[in-house]
Amino acid sequence: MKKILLFTAFIICQITNSQTFSTNLTPVGWEHNILFNAGTRYTVTQQGPTVSLPMLFDGSMNPYYISGVTPANPAVILIEGLPGYHTQAGAWVGWTTRYLPSSRFKIEGYDTYNGANVWRIIADYSDVDYGNYSFSLKVPVGGAYTKLKFTFYNGQNGTVGLSELFFIHPEATTPYSGLLSPALNNWKNISGNVVYDSGNVGVGTTAPDEKLTVKGKIHAQEVRVDMLGPLVPDYVFANDYKLKSLEQVENYINENKHLPEIPSAQEIEKNGLMLAEMNMSLLKKIEELTLYIIKQNKEIETLKKQDENTRMILEKVQILQMEVDKLKTK
């Protein structure tokens, strides 16, 4: 009995010690597949017969079919914009399906390492038959592959089944990056800063139409706006600036019911209020108003001087009139 127990313990230890875990050299699972949700994370294009791209990179393993595939009309799937990390100890490329695998195919990668910028053949079964329902191969030449091209030349009666394309690159991603939600993987921690590097962020809305869309109030101590668009209107104070007359402004207001160069209420209701642009427009109106005030002040000062001159003339006239009256009484 003791021998049996010792033998059982030995077998358990062997089984335990023989377990293989994912490492840089032995990727057991797909946790480091960088093609999950490739359609939203990279640029994916097709030539020839096509397949539904979102389904091909969602990790579901359901087979999808490409019809009309022939050597003269192959199905080509090109994936561009992959992270340019070197494959280092190893990276693996392949495909899998449940039904109707392609027996003739080619896989190529575009290597940018050290400025190579060349297409390398990773696997070539274009002239020999491959007879299995899945294919996986370690990339034979290490490099930084920013593009992958899968070409399928034939299938049973012209139909090729595909469940998933994969590029297992342990040093180019974190586990299951992009699988559950493509948006989650746009968040990155860079030098202690949380960065969202793709798409729009919505707060209180499911349809953000700008980099940050907030449906509600924003509470802040200060907001700084970079002036990359509208110019600060200091040109209003240039000597050659053509300031409209108040009569022209009055005519415009009577006709349009709003200030020149300021959007109407209907335009703001339709398009919203562009804060930087509106602030610069209001600043321009303040500067123009300042010029009107300065001009009016000069006119008032001139009128004051004229009034003073008139008063002095009247006083002299009164004195002369008094002298005339005295002369009349003599």
C-alpha positions as CSV (number, residue, x, y, z in Angstrom):
1,M,0.0,0.0,0.0
2,K,2.8,2.4,0.9
3,K,4.5,1.7,-2.5
4,I,1.2,2.5,-4.3
5,L,0.9,5.8,-2.4
6,L,4.5,6.7,-3.2
7,F,3.9,5.9,-6.9
8,T,0.7,7.9,-7.0
9,A,2.5,10.9,-5.4
10,F,5.3,10.6,-8.0
11,I,2.8,10.6,-10.9
12,I,1.0,13.7,-9.4
13,C,4.3,15.5,-9.1
14,Q,5.2,14.6,-12.7
15,I,1.9,15.9,-13.9
16,T,2.2,19.1,-11.9
17,N,5.7,19.7,-13.1
18,S,4.9,19.0,-16.7
19,Q,2.3,21.8,-16.9
20,T,3.2,24.5,-19.4
21,F,2.5,28.2,-18.8
22,S,2.7,31.0,-21.3
23,T,6.1,32.6,-21.5
24,N,8.1,34.5,-24.0
25,L,9.0,31.2,-25.6
26,T,5.9,29.1,-25.1
27,P,2.6,31.0,-25.7
28,V,0.1,28.4,-24.6
29,G,-3.0,30.6,-24.8
30,W,-4.1,33.6,-26.9
31,E,-3.8,36.1,-24.1
32,H,-1.1,37.9,-26.1
33,N,-2.9,38.0,-29.4
34,I,-2.6,41.5,-30.7
35,L,-5.2,41.1,-33.4
36,F,-8.2,41.1,-31.1
37,N,-10.6,43.7,-32.4
38,A,-8.1,44.6,-35.1
39,G,-10.9,46.2,-37.1
40,T,-11.2,49.0,-34.6
41,R,-7.6,49.2,-33.4
42,Y,-5.8,49.0,-36.7
43,T,-6.5,49.5,-40.4
44,V,-7.8,46.3,-42.0
45,T,-8.6,46.1,-45.7
46,Q,-9.6,43.3,-48.1
47,Q,-9.1,42.4,-51.7
48,G,-11.0,39.8,-53.7
49,P,-13.7,37.8,-51.8
50,T,-14.5,39.3,-48.4
51,V,-15.5,38.2,-44.9
52,S,-17.1,40.1,-42.0
53,L,-14.1,41.7,-40.3
54,P,-15.5,42.3,-36.8
55,M,-16.3,38.6,-36.5
56,L,-12.8,37.6,-37.6
57,F,-11.1,39.2,-34.7
58,D,-13.5,38.9,-31.8
59,G,-12.1,35.7,-30.2
60,S,-15.4,33.8,-30.5
61,M,-14.0,31.0,-32.7
62,N,-17.3,30.8,-34.7
63,P,-16.5,29.9,-38.3
64,Y,-17.2,32.5,-41.1
65,Y,-17.0,31.7,-44.7
66,I,-15.5,33.4,-47.8
67,S,-17.1,32.4,-51.1
68,G,-15.7,32.6,-54.6
69,V,-12.1,32.0,-53.6
70,T,-9.9,30.7,-56.4
71,P,-6.1,30.9,-57.3
72,A,-7.0,33.6,-59.8
73,N,-9.2,35.4,-57.3
74,P,-7.7,34.9,-53.8
75,A,-9.0,36.4,-50.6
76,V,-6.5,38.9,-49.2
77,I,-6.7,40.4,-45.8
78,L,-4.2,43.2,-45.0
79,I,-3.7,44.5,-41.4
80,E,-1.8,47.7,-41.0
81,G,-0.7,49.9,-38.1
82,L,0.4,47.1,-35.8
83,P,2.6,48.1,-32.9
84,G,6.2,48.2,-34.0
85,Y,7.7,46.1,-31.2
86,H,10.5,43.6,-32.1
87,T,9.4,40.0,-31.8
88,Q,12.4,39.3,-29.5
89,A,12.3,35.7,-28.2
90,G,9.4,34.9,-30.5
91,A,6.0,35.7,-32.0
92,W,3.5,33.4,-33.6
93,V,1.2,33.9,-36.6
94,G,-1.7,31.8,-37.8
95,W,-5.3,31.1,-38.4
96,T,-8.0,28.6,-37.2
97,T,-11.4,27.4,-38.4
98,R,-13.9,24.7,-37.6
99,Y,-14.9,23.9,-41.2
100,L,-13.6,24.3,-44.7
101,P,-9.9,25.2,-44.1
102,S,-7.9,26.6,-47.0
103,S,-5.2,24.2,-48.2
104,R,-3.3,26.9,-50.1
105,F,-2.4,30.1,-48.4
106,K,0.5,32.6,-47.8
107,I,1.3,34.8,-44.7
108,E,3.6,37.8,-45.1
109,G,4.8,40.4,-42.7
110,Y,6.2,43.9,-43.2
111,D,9.4,44.3,-41.1
112,T,10.4,47.8,-40.2
113,Y,13.2,46.9,-37.8
114,N,16.3,49.1,-38.2
115,G,14.8,50.7,-41.3
116,A,14.5,47.3,-43.2
117,N,11.0,48.2,-44.5
118,V,10.6,44.9,-46.4
119,W,7.9,42.3,-46.8
120,R,9.0,38.9,-45.4
121,I,7.4,35.6,-46.2
122,I,6.3,34.0,-42.9
123,A,4.5,31.0,-44.3
124,D,4.1,29.9,-47.9
125,Y,1.7,27.1,-48.8
126,S,0.7,28.6,-52.2
127,D,2.2,25.7,-54.1
128,V,1.8,22.8,-51.7
129,D,-1.2,21.6,-49.8
130,Y,-1.7,22.1,-46.1
131,G,-4.1,19.7,-44.5
132,N,-5.3,20.9,-41.1
133,Y,-8.0,23.0,-39.5
134,S,-5.6,25.4,-37.9
135,F,-2.2,26.8,-38.6
136,S,0.4,28.4,-36.3
137,L,4.1,29.2,-37.0
138,K,6.8,31.0,-35.1
139,V,7.9,34.0,-37.1
140,P,11.1,32.7,-38.7
141,V,12.9,36.1,-39.0
142,G,12.8,38.3,-35.9
143,G,11.7,41.9,-36.6
144,A,9.3,44.7,-36.0
145,Y,6.2,43.7,-38.0
146,T,3.8,46.6,-38.5
147,K,1.7,44.9,-41.2
148,L,0.4,41.4,-41.9
149,K,-1.0,40.0,-45.1
150,F,-3.0,36.8,-45.2
151,T,-3.7,35.4,-48.7
152,F,-6.0,32.4,-49.2
153,Y,-6.0,30.8,-52.6
154,N,-8.5,28.1,-52.5
155,G,-11.2,26.3,-50.5
156,Q,-13.7,23.5,-50.8
157,N,-15.8,24.4,-53.8
158,G,-14.4,27.9,-53.6
159,T,-15.3,28.5,-50.0
160,V,-12.8,29.1,-47.2
161,G,-13.8,28.9,-43.5
162,L,-12.1,31.1,-41.0
163,S,-12.8,31.5,-37.3
164,E,-9.9,33.8,-36.3
165,L,-6.6,35.3,-37.4
166,F,-4.0,35.8,-34.8
167,F,-0.6,37.3,-34.1
168,I,0.7,36.2,-30.7
169,H,3.3,38.7,-29.7
170,P,4.1,38.4,-26.0
171,E,6.1,41.6,-25.8
172,A,3.8,43.9,-27.8
173,T,0.7,43.8,-25.6
174,T,-0.8,43.1,-22.2
175,P,-3.0,40.0,-21.7
176,Y,-6.3,40.0,-23.7
177,S,-5.8,43.6,-24.7
178,G,-8.6,44.7,-26.9
179,L,-10.7,41.6,-26.4
180,L,-13.4,42.6,-24.0
181,S,-13.9,46.2,-25.1
182,P,-11.8,48.0,-27.7
183,A,-12.3,51.3,-25.9
184,L,-10.8,50.1,-22.6
185,N,-7.5,49.5,-24.3
186,N,-7.3,53.1,-25.5
187,W,-6.6,54.1,-21.9
188,K,-2.9,54.1,-21.1
189,N,-0.7,55.1,-18.2
190,I,2.1,57.2,-19.6
191,S,4.6,58.6,-17.1
192,G,2.0,58.8,-14.4
193,N,-0.6,60.4,-16.7
194,V,-3.8,58.6,-17.7
195,V,-4.1,59.0,-21.4
196,Y,-7.0,58.1,-23.8
197,D,-5.3,58.0,-27.2
198,S,-8.1,57.1,-29.6
199,G,-11.8,57.9,-30.1
200,N,-14.0,60.2,-28.0
201,V,-14.9,60.3,-24.3
202,G,-18.5,60.8,-23.3
203,V,-19.7,61.8,-19.8
204,G,-23.5,61.4,-19.3
205,T,-23.9,60.5,-23.0
206,T,-23.4,57.4,-25.1
207,A,-22.8,59.3,-28.3
208,P,-19.8,61.7,-27.8
209,D,-19.2,63.7,-30.9
210,E,-15.9,65.4,-29.8
211,K,-12.8,64.3,-27.9
212,L,-14.7,65.1,-24.6
213,T,-18.5,65.4,-24.6
214,V,-20.3,66.2,-21.3
215,K,-24.0,66.2,-21.0
216,G,-24.4,68.4,-17.9
217,K,-22.5,71.0,-15.9
218,I,-18.7,71.1,-15.4
219,H,-17.3,72.4,-12.2
220,A,-13.7,73.7,-12.4
221,Q,-11.5,76.4,-10.8
222,E,-10.1,77.5,-14.2
223,V,-10.3,76.6,-17.8
224,R,-7.3,77.3,-20.2
225,V,-7.9,77.4,-23.9
226,D,-5.1,77.1,-26.4
227,M,-5.6,79.7,-29.2
228,L,-4.9,77.6,-32.2
229,G,-7.8,78.8,-34.2
230,P,-9.3,82.3,-33.8
231,L,-6.7,85.1,-33.6
232,V,-6.7,87.5,-30.6
233,P,-8.2,90.6,-32.3
234,D,-5.6,93.2,-31.3
235,Y,-5.6,94.1,-35.0
236,V,-8.6,96.3,-34.2
237,F,-6.2,98.8,-32.8
238,A,-4.1,98.9,-36.0
239,N,-4.1,102.3,-37.8
240,D,-5.4,100.7,-41.0
241,Y,-8.4,98.9,-39.3
242,K,-11.7,99.9,-40.9
243,L,-14.0,100.5,-38.0
244,K,-17.7,100.5,-39.0
245,S,-19.6,103.7,-38.3
246,L,-22.3,103.6,-35.6
247,E,-24.8,104.2,-38.3
248,Q,-23.6,101.1,-40.2
249,V,-23.8,99.1,-37.0
250,E,-27.3,100.4,-36.3
251,N,-28.5,99.5,-39.8
252,Y,-27.1,96.0,-39.4
253,I,-28.8,95.5,-36.1
254,N,-32.1,96.7,-37.4
255,E,-31.9,94.3,-40.3
256,N,-30.4,91.2,-38.6
257,K,-31.4,91.6,-34.9
258,H,-27.9,90.7,-33.7
259,L,-24.4,92.2,-33.7
260,P,-22.1,91.9,-36.7
261,E,-19.8,88.9,-36.6
262,I,-21.7,87.4,-33.6
263,P,-23.9,84.3,-34.3
264,S,-27.6,84.7,-34.0
265,A,-29.6,82.9,-31.3
266,Q,-30.9,80.4,-34.0
267,E,-27.3,79.6,-35.0
268,I,-26.2,79.0,-31.4
269,E,-29.2,76.8,-30.8
270,K,-28.4,74.7,-33.9
271,N,-24.6,74.5,-33.7
272,G,-23.8,75.2,-30.1
273,L,-21.4,77.8,-28.7
274,M,-17.8,77.7,-29.7
275,L,-16.2,79.1,-26.5
276,A,-12.8,80.2,-27.9
277,E,-14.3,81.7,-31.0
278,M,-17.1,83.5,-29.1
279,N,-14.7,84.9,-26.5
280,M,-12.5,86.3,-29.3
281,S,-15.6,87.8,-31.0
282,L,-16.8,89.4,-27.8
283,L,-13.2,90.7,-27.1
284,K,-13.3,92.2,-30.6
285,K,-16.6,94.0,-29.9
286,I,-15.2,95.3,-26.6
287,E,-12.1,96.6,-28.4
288,E,-14.4,98.2,-31.0
289,L,-16.6,99.7,-28.3
290,T,-13.5,101.1,-26.7
291,L,-12.6,102.9,-29.9
292,Y,-16.1,104.2,-30.2
293,I,-15.9,105.6,-26.6
294,I,-12.5,107.1,-27.3
295,K,-13.9,108.8,-30.4
296,Q,-17.0,110.0,-28.6
297,N,-14.9,111.3,-25.7
298,K,-12.8,113.3,-28.2
299,E,-16.0,114.7,-29.7
300,I,-17.3,115.6,-26.3
301,E,-14.1,117.4,-25.4
302,T,-14.3,119.3,-28.6
303,L,-17.9,120.2,-27.9
304,K,-16.9,121.3,-24.4
305,K,-14.2,123.6,-25.8
306,Q,-16.7,125.0,-28.3
307,D,-19.2,125.5,-25.5
308,E,-16.6,127.4,-23.5
309,N,-15.7,129.6,-26.4
310,T,-19.4,130.3,-27.0
311,R,-19.8,131.2,-23.3
312,M,-16.8,133.6,-23.4
313,I,-18.2,135.2,-26.6
314,L,-21.6,135.6,-25.0
315,E,-20.0,137.2,-21.9
316,K,-18.2,139.7,-24.1
317,V,-21.4,140.4,-26.1
318,Q,-23.2,141.1,-22.8
319,I,-20.5,143.5,-21.7
320,L,-20.6,145.3,-25.0
321,Q,-24.4,145.4,-24.8
322,M,-24.1,147.0,-21.4
323,E,-21.7,149.6,-22.7
324,V,-24.1,150.3,-25.6
325,D,-27.0,150.7,-23.1
326,K,-25.0,153.2,-21.0
327,L,-24.2,155.2,-24.0
328,K,-27.9,155.4,-25.0
329,T,-28.9,156.8,-21.6
330,K,-26.5,159.8,-21.8
